[in-house]
Amino acid sequence: MTLSLKQTGLLCAALSWCALLVVPGNFAGLGGDARITLAVFALATCSWIATPVDDTYIALAAGLALAATGVISTDTLFGALGEPTVWLLICAFVLAAAVSRTGLAGRMAAFLVSGARTARQLAHLSTAALVVTAFAVPATSGRAALALPVFVALAKALSDRKRLVLMLALLFPTVILLSAVATLIGAGAHLITVQVLWETTGQQVSFTQWLLLGLPLALVSCHLAAEAVLLTTTRRADRRMPVRIGAEDIQRHSEAATGFPTTGPLSPVETRCLLLLFTVVTLWCSEPLHGVSPALVALIGAVIAASPVLGTVTLKDALRTVPWSLLLFMATTMAMGIALSSSGAARWLVSGLTSTGGDGVPPWLFLAVVVAVSTAAHLALQSRSARSSVLVPLVVAAAAGAGVNPVSAALASTAAAGFCHTLPASAKPVALFSEVPGVTTYTPRDLLRLSAVLAPLTALLVLLFALVVWPLLGVPVL
């Protein structure tokens, strides 16, 4: 492994800062645990940015350093893997494997888009179908893999209309990334945010509350993004020309790729899977009525989905689809976020910022800065979970000092961090759809043109929700 001059300089700067931190005479008022935490975070963050070392390996090494030095207990480090939110994600992946095994998601998506008669209808019906998948598949990369065969079928059915294919190629990853905020299981970063809020403020954001706050934002942002994609990739003539995609067209192009029919009556396996998924999602959304935790509901659903009689997938096969590396990364970064808050390191960092003029900042300006930084953070940290593990503890500490509700600030930061469309390497769904065998999709220039419109649009929308909509839904700004 070789590093560029820029990468080497970044790591050297981090090491120099760490050396200054551990010298007792420097940074008066900073405790020993806080010094170690800041040093570990600086090295981990610079390693995530500047080296090709696996993100999970870096996070594990950082967590081990914090536990070995006594900043956090071993129970905190290992207990993070036993958190209900982690089990919720594990079971959600088992359910997703059951859905994928039946081909139900492809059938539902094909059913929606086959009703499109114009390019605009095609864009918005595709958007609606992709938003729905946020309730069935927990990770954006998993949803992208699930949606790829549907895109390929549409691209082949529209092979004579290149601009519409380009529009769909950009639309699919854009909606997958922006719609993740709809549910708590939409991204691992959401679980990190919830855990940091619980550990630092004692405020619990439930599955239902996240749904209430995130789903309206996901719907508005995704359909606005659909318009932005449509207007930046097609011409007026393309939008006026009728679109004719029948169910038989999608069937012809997709069944060979997926092995599942997209038309005809539901099979008994598909019916059972659809009923199970509907029941699980309904129980998740009605948690305040019955009091059963979403993690327990997910576990019950996973056991049924993998059962020998009623299931559609074996437990062994379903567990193979669980991204264990992601779960280890999440658990370790949760522990790192706890260390940043409990050691006083986050408070010290924020006090250094407020002492230079941060006091008396209007709440709207504070949230605007949080949203702007979180929107741009993907240019430095490509991992969404890494961005939350670094930003959320700082945002929560800064919000307390600025008199802003930490829940509002943390949710705004996490929602804004969902924008990561600037480069093909910015997110896995963007990279996946940038190179599709047999289909010409988009270039980095197309991404930059879309990002120039979408970045300010999504940032302003998140800020609007944080200042106006979420207070009406029970999350005040102050």
C-alpha positions in Angstrom: 0.0 0.0 0.0 1.5 3.3 -1.1 0.2 6.8 -0.1 0.3 9.9 -2.1 2.2 13.0 -0.9 -1.2 14.6 0.1 -2.3 11.6 2.0 1.1 11.3 3.8 0.9 14.9 4.7 -2.6 14.5 6.2 -1.5 11.6 8.3 1.6 13.4 9.5 -0.5 16.4 10.5 -2.8 14.1 12.4 0.1 12.4 14.2 1.6 15.8 15.1 -1.7 17.0 16.5 -2.1 13.8 18.5 1.4 14.3 19.9 0.4 17.8 21.1 -2.7 16.4 22.7 -1.1 13.9 24.9 1.4 16.4 26.3 0.0 17.3 29.7 0.8 21.0 29.5 -1.1 21.6 26.4 -4.8 22.4 26.0 -5.6 23.4 29.6 -8.9 22.1 30.9 -8.9 19.0 28.7 -8.9 15.8 30.7 -6.8 12.8 30.0 -9.6 10.7 28.6 -10.7 13.5 26.4 -7.1 13.9 25.1 -6.9 10.2 24.2 -10.3 10.3 22.6 -9.5 13.3 20.4 -6.2 11.7 19.4 -7.9 8.4 18.4 -10.6 10.3 16.5 -8.1 12.4 14.6 -6.1 9.3 13.5 -9.3 7.4 12.6 -10.8 10.2 10.6 -7.6 11.0 8.7 -7.2 7.2 8.0 -10.7 7.0 6.7 -10.0 10.0 4.4 -6.4 9.4 3.3 -5.8 5.6 3.3 -7.3 2.7 1.4 -7.4 0.6 4.6 -10.8 -0.9 5.2 -13.1 1.4 7.2 -14.2 -1.4 9.5 -10.6 -2.3 10.4 -9.8 1.4 11.2 -13.0 1.6 13.4 -12.1 -1.7 15.2 -8.6 -0.4 15.9 -9.9 2.9 17.2 -12.4 1.1 19.4 -9.7 -1.2 20.7 -7.5 1.8 21.5 -10.3 3.5 23.5 -11.1 0.4 25.4 -7.4 -0.5 26.1 -6.7 2.9 27.5 -9.8 2.8 29.7 -11.7 5.7 28.0 -14.6 3.3 27.5 -15.2 0.0 29.2 -15.1 -3.3 27.4 -18.8 -3.7 28.2 -19.4 -0.6 26.2 -17.3 -1.8 23.3 -18.7 -5.3 23.0 -22.2 -4.3 24.3 -22.7 -2.2 21.2 -23.1 -5.4 19.2 -26.0 -6.4 21.4 -27.9 -3.2 21.0 -31.5 -3.6 19.9 -30.8 -1.4 16.9 -28.1 -3.8 15.6 -30.5 -6.7 16.0 -33.2 -4.7 14.2 -30.8 -4.4 11.2 -29.7 -8.1 11.3 -33.4 -9.2 11.2 -34.3 -6.7 8.6 -31.6 -8.2 6.3 -33.1 -11.6 6.8 -36.5 -10.3 5.8 -34.9 -8.6 2.8 -33.4 -11.9 1.7 -36.8 -13.5 1.9 -38.3 -10.7 -0.3 -35.4 -11.0 -2.8 -35.8 -14.8 -3.0 -39.4 -14.4 -4.2 -38.8 -11.7 -6.7 -41.7 -9.8 -5.1 -39.9 -6.4 -5.2 -39.3 -6.6 -8.9 -42.9 -7.5 -9.6 -44.2 -4.5 -7.6 -41.8 -2.1 -9.2 -42.7 -3.4 -12.7 -46.4 -3.1 -11.9 -46.0 0.6 -11.1 -43.7 1.7 -13.9 -45.7 -0.2 -16.6 -48.5 2.4 -16.1 -46.4 5.3 -17.2 -47.4 7.1 -20.3 -45.0 10.1 -20.3 -41.4 10.6 -19.2 -42.6 12.6 -16.2 -44.9 9.8 -15.1 -42.2 7.3 -15.6 -39.8 9.3 -13.3 -42.3 9.8 -10.5 -43.8 6.2 -10.6 -40.2 4.9 -10.5 -39.6 7.2 -7.6 -42.6 6.0 -5.7 -41.6 2.4 -6.2 -38.1 3.0 -5.0 -39.3 4.8 -1.9 -41.5 1.8 -1.0 -38.4 -0.4 -1.0 -37.0 1.5 1.9 -39.4 -0.4 4.1 -38.3 -3.8 2.8 -34.6 -3.6 2.4 -32.4 -2.0 5.1 -29.3 -0.8 3.3 -28.9 1.5 0.3 -26.5 -0.8 -1.4 -28.9 -3.7 -0.9 -31.7 -1.7 -2.4 -29.5 -0.7 -5.3 -28.7 -4.3 -6.1 -32.4 -5.2 -5.8 -33.4 -2.4 -8.2 -30.7 -2.9 -10.7 -32.4 -5.7 -12.7 -35.6 -3.5 -12.9 -33.5 -0.7 -14.3 -31.8 -3.0 -16.8 -35.2 -4.2 -18.0 -36.4 -0.6 -18.4 -33.2 0.5 -20.1 -33.6 -2.3 -22.7 -37.2 -1.6 -23.3 -36.2 2.1 -23.9 -33.0 1.4 -25.7 -34.0 3.7 -28.6 -34.4 6.7 -26.2 -30.9 7.4 -24.8 -31.9 10.4 -22.7 -34.6 8.6 -20.9 -32.1 5.8 -20.1 -29.7 8.4 -18.7 -32.5 9.9 -16.7 -33.4 6.5 -15.1 -29.7 5.7 -14.5 -29.3 8.9 -12.4 -32.8 8.7 -10.9 -32.4 5.2 -9.3 -29.4 5.8 -7.1 -30.6 9.4 -6.3 -33.9 8.2 -5.0 -32.4 5.2 -3.2 -30.0 7.5 -1.3 -32.5 10.3 -0.5 -35.3 8.0 0.5 -33.2 6.2 3.1 -34.2 8.8 5.6 -37.8 7.5 5.5 -37.1 4.7 8.0 -34.9 4.0 10.9 -33.4 1.0 9.1 -32.8 3.0 5.9 -29.1 3.4 6.7 -26.7 2.4 9.5 -26.0 6.0 10.1 -29.5 6.4 11.5 -28.9 3.8 14.1 -25.7 5.5 15.1 -27.5 8.8 15.5 -30.3 7.3 17.6 -27.7 5.6 19.9 -25.6 8.7 20.3 -28.7 10.7 21.2 -29.8 8.1 23.8 -26.3 7.9 25.4 -25.7 11.6 25.5 -29.1 13.2 26.1 -31.3 10.3 27.3 -33.8 11.1 24.5 -35.0 8.0 22.5 -36.1 8.3 18.9 -38.4 5.4 18.2 -39.0 3.7 14.9 -42.5 5.3 14.7 -41.1 8.8 15.5 -38.4 8.5 12.9 -41.0 7.4 10.4 -43.2 10.4 11.2 -40.3 12.8 10.7 -38.4 11.1 7.9 -41.1 9.8 5.6 -42.5 13.3 4.6 -39.0 14.5 4.0 -38.2 11.4 1.9 -41.3 11.8 -0.2 -40.8 15.5 -0.9 -37.0 15.3 -1.5 -37.3 12.3 -3.8 -40.0 13.7 -6.0 -38.2 17.1 -6.2 -35.1 15.2 -7.1 -37.0 13.3 -9.8 -37.9 16.7 -11.3 -34.3 17.9 -11.1 -33.1 14.7 -12.8 -35.7 14.9 -15.4 -35.0 18.6 -16.3 -31.2 18.2 -16.3 -31.1 15.1 -18.5 -34.0 15.4 -21.0 -35.2 17.9 -23.4 -38.8 19.2 -23.8 -39.3 17.0 -26.8 -38.2 13.9 -24.8 -40.8 14.8 -22.1 -43.6 15.4 -24.6 -43.0 12.1 -26.5 -45.3 9.3 -25.2 -43.7 6.5 -23.3 -45.1 3.0 -23.9 -43.9 0.3 -21.6 -46.2 -2.6 -21.1 -45.9 -5.4 -18.5 -44.9 -7.8 -21.3 -41.9 -5.6 -22.2 -40.6 -5.6 -18.6 -41.4 -9.4 -18.4 -39.4 -10.1 -21.5 -36.3 -8.2 -20.4 -36.3 -8.8 -16.7 -37.3 -12.5 -16.2 -34.2 -13.7 -17.9 -32.0 -11.6 -15.6 -33.9 -12.3 -12.3 -35.4 -15.7 -12.9 -38.8 -14.4 -11.6 -42.0 -13.5 -13.5 -43.1 -9.9 -13.2 -46.7 -10.5 -14.5 -49.4 -12.9 -13.7 -51.1 -13.9 -10.4 -49.0 -14.0 -7.2 -47.6 -17.4 -6.3 -48.4 -18.9 -2.8 -44.8 -18.1 -1.8 -45.1 -14.5 -2.9 -48.4 -14.1 -1.2 -47.0 -15.4 2.1 -44.0 -13.1 1.8 -46.1 -10.1 1.0 -48.4 -10.8 4.0 -45.4 -11.2 6.4 -43.8 -8.0 5.2 -47.0 -6.1 5.5 -47.6 -7.4 9.0 -44.0 -6.6 10.2 -44.1 -3.0 8.7 -47.6 -2.5 10.3 -46.3 -3.6 13.7 -43.3 -1.3 13.3 -45.4 1.7 12.6 -47.9 0.9 15.4 -45.4 0.5 18.2 -47.1 3.1 20.4 -50.3 1.0 20.4 -48.9 -2.4 21.3 -45.5 -1.5 23.0 -43.5 -4.3 21.3 -40.1 -3.1 20.3 -39.3 -3.0 16.5 -36.3 -5.2 17.1 -38.5 -8.0 18.7 -41.0 -7.6 15.8 -38.2 -7.9 13.3 -36.8 -11.0 15.1 -40.2 -12.7 15.0 -40.6 -11.8 11.3 -37.1 -13.2 10.6 -37.8 -16.5 12.3 -41.0 -16.9 10.3 -39.3 -15.8 7.0 -36.6 -18.5 7.5 -38.9 -21.2 9.0 -39.0 -24.6 7.1 -42.8 -24.5 6.5 -43.8 -20.8 6.1 -40.4 -19.3 5.1 -39.1 -18.5 1.7 -35.4 -18.6 2.5 -33.2 -20.8 4.8 -31.7 -19.1 7.8 -28.2 -20.1 6.6 -28.7 -18.4 3.2 -30.3 -15.4 4.8 -27.5 -14.8 7.2 -25.0 -14.8 4.3 -26.7 -11.6 3.1 -26.1 -9.8 6.4 -23.2 -7.3 6.0 -21.3 -8.3 9.1 -18.5 -5.9 8.3 -21.1 -3.0 8.3 -22.5 -4.2 11.7 -19.0 -4.3 13.2 -18.3 -0.9 11.8 -21.6 0.5 13.2 -21.1 -1.0 16.7 -17.6 0.3 16.9 -18.4 3.8 15.7 -21.3 3.8 18.2 -18.8 3.2 21.0 -16.5 5.9 19.5 -19.4 8.4 19.6 -20.1 7.5 23.2 -16.4 8.1 24.0 -16.4 11.4 22.3 -19.4 12.6 24.3 -18.7 11.0 27.7 -15.1 12.0 27.9 -15.9 15.7 27.4 -13.9 15.8 24.1 -16.9 16.9 22.1 -17.8 19.5 24.6 -14.3 20.9 24.6 -14.1 21.0 20.8 -17.5 22.8 20.6 -16.5 25.3 23.4 -13.4 26.2 21.4 -15.7 27.1 18.5 -18.2 29.0 20.5 -15.5 31.0 22.3 -14.5 32.5 19.0 -17.9 34.0 18.3 -20.4 31.1 18.3 -22.4 32.4 21.3 -25.7 34.1 20.4 -25.9 32.4 17.0 -29.5 32.4 15.8 -31.0 28.8 15.8 -31.7 29.0 12.0 -28.1 30.0 11.3 -26.7 27.2 13.6 -28.9 24.6 11.8 -27.9 26.1 8.4 -24.2 25.5 9.2 -24.9 22.0 10.4 -26.8 21.1 7.2 -24.2 22.7 5.0 -21.3 20.9 6.7 -23.2 17.6 6.7 -24.1 17.9 3.0 -20.5 18.5 2.0 -19.0 15.9 4.3 -19.3 13.1 1.7 -16.4 14.7 -0.2 -14.1 13.8 2.7 -15.7 10.8 4.3 -17.3 8.4 1.9 -18.9 6.2 4.5 -22.3 7.5 5.7 -21.8 5.8 9.1 -18.4 7.3 9.5 -19.8 10.8 8.8 -22.5 10.3 11.5 -20.0 8.9 14.0 -17.8 12.0 13.6 -20.5 14.7 13.1 -23.4 13.7 15.4 -21.5 13.8 18.7 -20.1 17.2 17.8 -23.5 18.5 16.6 -25.2 17.3 19.8 -22.7 19.0 22.0 -22.8 22.2 19.9 -26.6 22.2 20.0 -26.6 22.1 23.8 -24.3 25.1 23.9 -26.2 27.0 21.3 -29.6 26.4 22.9 -30.8 24.3 20.0 -32.7 21.0 20.5 -30.1 18.2 20.1 -32.6 15.9 18.5 -33.5 18.5 15.8 -29.8 19.2 15.1 -28.8 15.5 15.0 -31.7 14.6 12.7 -30.9 17.5 10.4 -27.2 16.5 10.2 -28.1 12.9 9.5 -30.7 13.7 6.8 -28.4 16.2 5.1 -25.6 13.6 5.1 -27.8 11.5 2.8 -26.7 13.6 -0.1 -23.7 11.9 -1.6 -24.0 12.2 -5.4 -21.1 14.3 -6.5 -18.7 11.6 -7.6 -19.1 7.9 -8.6 -17.1 6.9 -5.5 -19.3 9.0 -3.2 -21.7 6.2 -2.5 -22.1 2.5 -3.5 -25.4 2.9 -5.3 -23.9 5.7 -7.4 -20.9 3.5 -8.3 -23.1 0.5 -9.0 -25.3 2.4 -11.6 -22.4 4.2 -13.2 -21.1 1.0 -14.8 -23.9 -1.4 -15.9 -22.9 -4.2 -18.3 -24.7 -3.7 -21.7 -26.2 -0.3 -20.7 -24.7 3.1 -21.2 -25.5 5.2 -18.1 -23.9 8.4 -16.9 -20.5 10.1 -16.7 -18.8 12.0 -13.8 -19.8 15.2 -15.7 -23.5 14.2 -15.6 -23.2 13.7 -11.8 -21.6 17.1 -11.3 -24.3 18.8 -13.3 -27.0 17.1 -11.3 -25.2 17.8 -8.0 -24.9 21.5 -8.7 -28.7 21.6 -8.6 -29.5 18.8 -6.1 -27.0 19.8 -3.4 -28.5 23.2 -2.6 -32.0 21.9 -3.2 -31.8 19.1 -0.6 -29.9 21.2 1.9 -32.6 23.9 1.8 -35.3 21.3 2.1 -33.7 19.7 5.2 -33.3 23.1 6.7 -37.0 23.9 5.9 -38.1 20.7 7.6 -36.0 21.3 10.7 -37.2 24.8 11.1 -40.9 24.5 10.1 -42.2 21.0 9.6 -40.5 19.0 12.4 -41.6 21.5 15.1 -45.2 20.8 14.0 -44.5 17.1 14.4 -43.2 17.3 17.9 -39.5 18.1 17.5 -39.0 21.9 18.3 -36.0 23.8 17.3 -35.3 25.1 20.8 
